[in-house]
Amino acid sequence: MSTTSPTNSTSGTGAGPASPVSAQPDLLYSEEEEALRAAVRDLLTDHCDAARVISRTESDAPHDLSLWKALADGMGLAGLLVPEGRGGQGATHREAAVVLEELGRAVAPVPYLTSAVVATEALLACADGGEVLASLASARRIGALAVPLHTAPGAFFPAARAADGVLHGELTGIADADAADVLLVPADDGGLYAVEADAVGVTVTGQTSLDLTRPLARVVLDGAPGHRVGDAGPAVRRALRAGAGLLASEQLGLAEWSLAETVRYLKDRRQFNRPVGGFQALKHRLAQLWLEVVNLRAAARNAADALAADPAAAGDDADAAVAVAVAQAYAGQVAVRAAEEALQLHGGIGMTWEHPVHLYLKRAKADSIAYGTAGAHREALAGLVDLQAP
């Protein structure tokens, strides 16, 4: 299947590549974006039902690599953010955001955010990462940035020790590292190194994670050979900003599923010979949640549009930084509240392992601290718009 063409960030018509200057953000979805959404949703409906996801969380292989192959290779989504001249699809963050909305709606256990967005963005900022980037774009390999998942854009991140061309150190909280073929490791000499996950001196050990669909791992490097692909500072900064900005779209998908599924259930569930959803108190709760989800959609779309406006400057662009900070200052709490409301309003059945709502609550809670907490993003936003606390 062919993916969508790059979308113009000011018109949303898909008429050409993103303009470096966007006078006004476009929060609407283009026809190409809606077509992409439909294709991804159809695939997930057929291959990522709740029972399969729950079954995988109970196994030793939480990642659904067959689904990943269908998405990344079959649909070409692994290279969505990579320019055509470098082996990718040449689309923008807007299209990637649509994919993440659908993956969030399905709580899909695939490394799209960590490999096709974060690792890919890091390599796009590197001068010598072309070969690794091409392998990720073609879905031949999966990549992971070896920076703890909770790290916010611009925050301190741990680095391995580089000596005589090999790396030493221990890095924890690395998302999807156990599924990765190549690890992108920041080092204390300022470089970003590509390290083969199965190389001598590399040990990847799973860690306990609340979200079983996006497992964390500890990476130990003991004389592991690495190839320097670029400078760690700008690469990690760009990767984390893109990750935080597009994470809001995943959180939007989580919140939309939680709201829609709760409304559907309350229409069917009857009490005192009437639908539970007819009680005014519950209507008010759902109406308030709907407003919050609509606001989240605006914030997430604005972040994706700002990142798409000038991808090369995404790590340092002030407009993108503000849009991402606004989205992440708001997204986490809405996604968590939507999942909590879904759990509460499903009553007893919502507390069972067989019902998928617990997957959404766990993902929402884990996402609320991924790439920076809401508090960290509010603090960053205050500095960006010069509104420091007294």
Beta strands, then each sheet from edge to edge (+ up, - down):
strand 1: 143-145
strand 2: 161-163
strand 3: 166-175
strand 4: 182-186
strand 5: 191-196
strand 6: 202-207
strand 7: 216-225
strand 8: 227-231
strand 9: 270-271
strand 10: 274-275
sheet 1: 1+ 4+ 5- 8+
sheet 2: 2+ 3- 7+ 6-
sheet 3: 9+ 10-
end
